[in-house]
């Protein structure tokens, strides 16, 4: 990678980091903390502590304080480069949560007229809070950092106990936080809305990181594989790879074609396979990201 390209990539990463931290802070400050929604993680713990401490310590400060021991462990276990980026995003997010807190009150008044002040729409807040937080966290993750919290805790736990995957560690920690919030707020309903926000944010993070341009991978088993491959290359402008196989029932040698297509090309593929060999065996599966010519280029 040229020096200029490296600088541009680094600047782009920090741009996504700052934008992602700002969006995450907005979700937490406007939709989650004011309504005692604690969708797991350090944010969830901070939300509970914010109310248990009588709202005397700002939520952003609590988040930052809870992350201090995690950074101390993470610096030695995970490495300087990752920690520096994560530290920047965490400090920025915590600062923005507290800075935007006065605006959050005005925003709540705009959303809820006086007649609804005593019964806020938790479903609406959990959906939008989870969605917006997912967008923000997805951008931060895309930059190569995290916002600290359980993401960092899960990495540390996995490093200390390799038998526990990062995904499982995250699930364990987030589940414990939601249970903690349900007990502290004495509300099973709030816990359910928190789980909804957590689920939505997780799905949105996947979309941000993996992209919306989902593709399909296709296996084609046919006695006319050569003709089908030529049609794919000519009509769909896609390559195909052939594997040698053997039908265990018939004992005959088989040629298996493999190719990756855009979703919009699937119906055309089915038509050309049916035209050449109506008895062909076709297997389709989802692919969330494809790097290479005709899809996403390598960064």
N, C-alpha and C positions, 0 to 999 in steps of 0.2 A: 504494500500500500504506500502510495506517495505521501510525502510529508503534508502537503496541502489537504489530501483526502483524509489523512489521520486527524488533522486539526478540525476539519469540517464535521467528521463523525463525532468527535469529542464534544464540539459545540452543540451538535444536534442532540446528543445524549443529555447534556445539561439543560437544554431547552425543554425536553420532554420531562426531565426531573422536576424542574421548577413548575411547569404547567400542571403536572400530575399532583404535586404536593399541594398546589393552590386549590385544585378541584377537590381533592380528598378533604382538605380543611373545610371547604364550603359545605360538603356533604355532612361532615361531623357536626359543624357549628350550627347549620340551618335545619337539618332534618333528624339528627340522631340524639345528640346530648339534650336538647330542650325537651324531648319527649321520653327520656329515660330508655331509649333503645340502645342496647348494648350488644352489637353483633360480633361478639368474640374479640379476641386479641387484647392488646394493651389499651386500645380505645374503649373497649367494653369495661375493662377494669377501672380505667380512669373515669368513665361515666358514673359508675357505681360510687367510687370514692368521692367524686365531685359532690354528690348529693349526701353521702354519709357524713362528709365534713362540713355540711351546712352551706355549700356553695361559696366557701370563703377562699378557697384556692382555685384559680382558673384551671379549666380542664386541660388546656395546652401545657401548663406548667406541670401538672400531674403526669401527663404522657411523657414529657421530657425526663422527669425524675425517675419514672419507672424504667426508662430505657437506659439510664446510666449504668447499672450493673450488667445489663446485656451487652453494652458496648465494651465494657471492661473485659468480659469473657470473650466476646467475638473478635476483638482485635488480635488476640493471640491465636485463636483457633481458626479463623476464617481468612484473615489477611487484611493488609492496610488498604489496598485499593477499594475493595468492596465496602469496608467500614467507612472510609472517608465519604463516599457517595451517599451511603445510608445515613451518616451523621448529618450531612447537609440537608437531605430531604426531611429528616425527622425534626431538626431544629426549625426549618422553614415552615413545615406543616404545623408544628406546635405554636409557633409565633402567629401564624395566620389564623388559627382557631381562636386565639384570645383577642386578636385585633378585630376580627369580624363578629365577635360576640354581641356588641351593641346592635349591629345590623340585624343579627338573628332575631332579636326581639321584635323589631319593626317588621321583619319578614313574616314572622308568625302572626302578627296582627293583620297583615294583608291577606294571609291564607285563611285565617279563621275569624269570621265576624264575631261580634260580642255574643250572639246567640249560640255560638258553637264553642266558646272559650272553655267551657267546662267539660266538653267531650270532643277532644281533638281526633282527627281522622288518622289513627295509627296505621291503618293499612296503606293509605296514600304516602305517609311519611316513610314507612319502611320500604316501600317499593322504590320511591324516588331517591331516598337516602342510600339504599343498597346499590341502585343503578349508578348514581353519580359517584359514589365512593369506588365502585368497580372500575369506572372510567379512569378516575384519578390514580388508583393503585396500579391499574394496567399500564398506564403511561410511565409511572415510576419504575415498575418492573422492566418495562421495555428499555429504559435507560441503563439498566444494569445495576439498579439499587433496590432497596426496599424502604419502607418507612419505619424500620426498626420493629418493635413490637414482637408479636408471636412469630412473624416470618423469620426474624433473627433468632428467636428462642428455639424455633423448630430446627433450624440449621445447627445450632449449638447442641441441642439434644441428640440430633442425628450423628453429629461428630463424636459425641461422648458415648453414644450407644448405637453403633452402626446397624444393629438389628431392627431399630425403629426407623422407618422411612420418614422423610420430611413431610409427606402428605399425611401419614398417620399421626405424626407428632402434632401437626397443625390441627387435625380433627380432635385429638385428645385435649389440647389446650383450649381451643375455641368452645368445645362442649363444656368443659369445666367453668369457663368464664360465663357462659349463658346460664348455667345452673346457679352460679354465684349471684348473678344479677337477679334471677327469679326469686332467690331466697332473700336477698337484700331489699328488693322492692316489694316483696310479698305479692307478686303478680305473675301467675303462670301465663296470662295473656300477653304481657309484655315480652316474656321469654319467647313465645311463639312468633311474635312480630319481629323480634331480634333475629331469630333463626331464618325467617323469610328474607330479611335484609342481607344476612350473611350469605344465603344461597344465591340471591340475585347478584350480589357483588362478585362472588366466585365465578359465576357464569360469564359475567361481563368482562372480568379479567381475562378469562380464556379467549374470548373473542378479540380483545385488544391485542393480546400477545400473539395469537395464532392467525388472526385475520378473518375477515368475512368471506374471503375468496376461496371457499371450500371447494375441493375437487373430488373426483371419484377415481379410485383405482379399479381396474377391470382385469379379471382373469378370463380367458376364452379358451375352451378346450374343444377342438374341432378337427375333423379329418381334412378340412380345407383351410388350414391355418395360413398357408402361404398367400392364398387369394384374399383372405380377410385382412391380413397384414398390409397388403398392397392397397386395399381400399381405405384402410385407416390412414395410411401415409398420404394417399392421393386426395381423398375427400375431406378428411378431418385435419390434415396437416399436423399429425401427431406421429411420434415414433412408436415403435412396438419392439418388445424384447421377447425372443423365443426361448423356451426351456424344453428340454427333452424329458418326457415322462412315460409312464407305462400304466395302462388301465389294469388294475389288479383283478377285476372281474373277467374282462375279455382276454387279458394277456397280451393285448396289442400295444405297440409303441404309439405314443401320442405326442403331438407338439402343443405346448401350452403357451399362449400369447399373454403378455402382460403389458398394460399401458395405463397412463394417467391422463384423464381428460377433465376439461371444465364441465361443470354440471349442465350447462346449456347444450353440450354436445352428446349427452347420454342417449337421447331419443334417436338422434341421427346414427349413433353407433348401433343401437338395437336394430334399426331398420336395415343397415348394410349387412349385419351379421345374419339376420333372418333371410335376407335376399340371397346370400351365398350359401348358407347352411342352416336351414330351419331347425335342425336337430342339435346345433351347437350348444354346449353347456357354458353359460355366462355367469360369472360371480362379480358382483359390484360391492364395493365398500367405501366408506367415507374416508377422506384424507383431509386433515385440517390445515396442512401447510406443505407446499411444494417449492423447493428451491431449484432453479435451473432454467434453461432456455424455454421461453414460452410461458413461464409462470413468474415467480418472484426471483429477482436477481440477488446474488450474494452481496452482503454489505461489506 
